[in-house]
Amino acid sequence: MDLSYIVNELGEERENYFNAVAPPIIQTSNFTFKKIDDLRKAFEDEMGGYLYSRGLNPTVDILRKKLAALDGAEDCLVFNNGAAAIFAAILANVKAGDHIVSVAKPYTWVQRMFDVILPRFGVTATYIDGTNTANWEQATKNNTTFYYLESPNSWDFALQDIKAVAALARSKGIVTLIDNSYCTPLYQKPVEMGIDMAMQTATKYIGGHSDTLGGVLSGSHAMMKKIFDSEYLNIGSGIQPFNAWLLIRGLRTLPARIDRITQSTAEVVKFMKVHPKVEAIIFPFDESFPQYDLAKKQMKGACGLFTFLLKTDKMDSIVRFCESLHHIMMAVSWGGHESLVMPKCAGIQPKDFDPVNRQHRYIRMYVGLEDPAYLMADLQQALNKVI
Ligand SMILES: *Cc1c(COP(=O)(O)O)cnc(C)c1O
């Protein structure tokens, strides 16, 4: 299916709403019925029609069709944010006594789920260095039922060999979920590589304007129905119609924004890589990246986020650099129009800062839609202040 078709036409029935180009926001909680038989059918299979907006909603459905097609998946569910999508996907697929194998350092709230919430229900998790496929097999126990992948990681961009881990899981009947937020389905389609469920936060690139949250979960229709019938309806973490509408709006320009960000990131990475105040950069499509060959093999592109280390062992210098930026903002998240930095040391007490630990010196940058020359000038003046 053409990307342009998905973004501009798929799922839209314009003749049903005055041939309006932009779809309506069906801002309703419930839907009426004329026949008791029809109402009974809706109770029996809520995924089969419109009953109540905690379940299906027509504006959300337009978005679902587009996002499932983008992922090359049979179906998808859209949640109020990415964390909710991950929570529902895992909760629906583990039970007391089960064991999960996960990449080391997954997204913050995934780690919270594994460390704090699931142990209360008798589910345990083992973190592994997922870059080596043999580690997955080694960590798998008799009661392992779930593999959690994130490729690339959003700080150091560590990758997994997705096809190999998916094949291993399939051979053992283990369910797989991957966080595909960095790549988006434009640059990586994990479901087509054998992964059961692909998740991406729509808050980042799909929304694209830092004005809404959203989370996408794609996979087989059977898996999506299983999650819809229990966790999706029960937790009530589905996306609201207005936010779904904002995400449809974001999708219209997704390919153009990703193209632009890819070009700009390449320019900014090139500038930072040779800058005398920069010790190193970490970016999956840079030849210095330890898994460069795998990145090139399984990803169509890389953009937006990269991490760099300044040539300094002082936290003060990192602080001065970040606080000296005039245009590039300091904030969590990414994927919007605005360029951002996020220093790792913001999450560390100053007394615990250890310059020998490279991770403490990480500064992550997100390259947005501004002119790259404008961004590089801002970086240059802030780098001048690093001593
Ligand atoms: C932001 C993010 C999430 C969570 O998404 P929300 O929409 O903020 O809940 C998950 N994974 C990664 C890699 C993210 O950057």
The ligand as an SDF file (V2000), in Angstrom:
LIG
                    3D

 15 15  0  0  0  0  0  0  0  0999 V2000
    8.0440    8.6030   25.1590 C   0  0  0  0  0  0  0  0  0  0  0  0
    8.3970    7.1620   25.0310 C   0  0  0  0  0  0  0  0  0  0  0  0
    7.5390    6.1460   25.4560 C   0  0  0  0  0  0  0  0  0  0  0  0
    6.2280    6.4020   26.1620 C   0  0  0  0  0  0  0  0  0  0  0  0
    5.3280    7.1020   25.4200 O   0  0  0  0  0  0  0  0  0  0  0  0
    4.2630    8.0920   26.0900 P   0  0  0  0  0  0  0  0  0  0  0  0
    3.3960    8.4510   24.9510 O   0  0  0  0  0  0  0  0  0  0  0  0
    5.0420    9.2240   26.6650 O   0  0  0  0  0  0  0  0  0  0  0  0
    3.5640    7.3270   27.1640 O   0  0  0  0  0  0  0  0  0  0  0  0
    7.9150    4.8250   25.2450 C   0  0  0  0  0  0  0  0  0  0  0  0
    9.1030    4.5300   24.6650 N   0  0  0  0  0  0  0  0  0  0  0  0
    9.9610    5.4740   24.2620 C   0  0  0  0  0  0  0  0  0  0  0  0
   11.2360    5.0640   23.6250 C   0  0  0  0  0  0  0  0  0  0  0  0
    9.6370    6.8140   24.4330 C   0  0  0  0  0  0  0  0  0  0  0  0
   10.5160    7.7510   24.0520 O   0  0  0  0  0  0  0  0  0  0  0  0
  1  2  1  0
  2  3  1  0
  2 14  2  0
  3  4  1  0
  3 10  2  0
  4  5  1  0
  5  6  1  0
  6  7  2  0
  6  8  1  0
  6  9  1  0
 10 11  1  0
 11 12  2  0
 12 13  1  0
 12 14  1  0
 14 15  1  0
M  END
$$$$
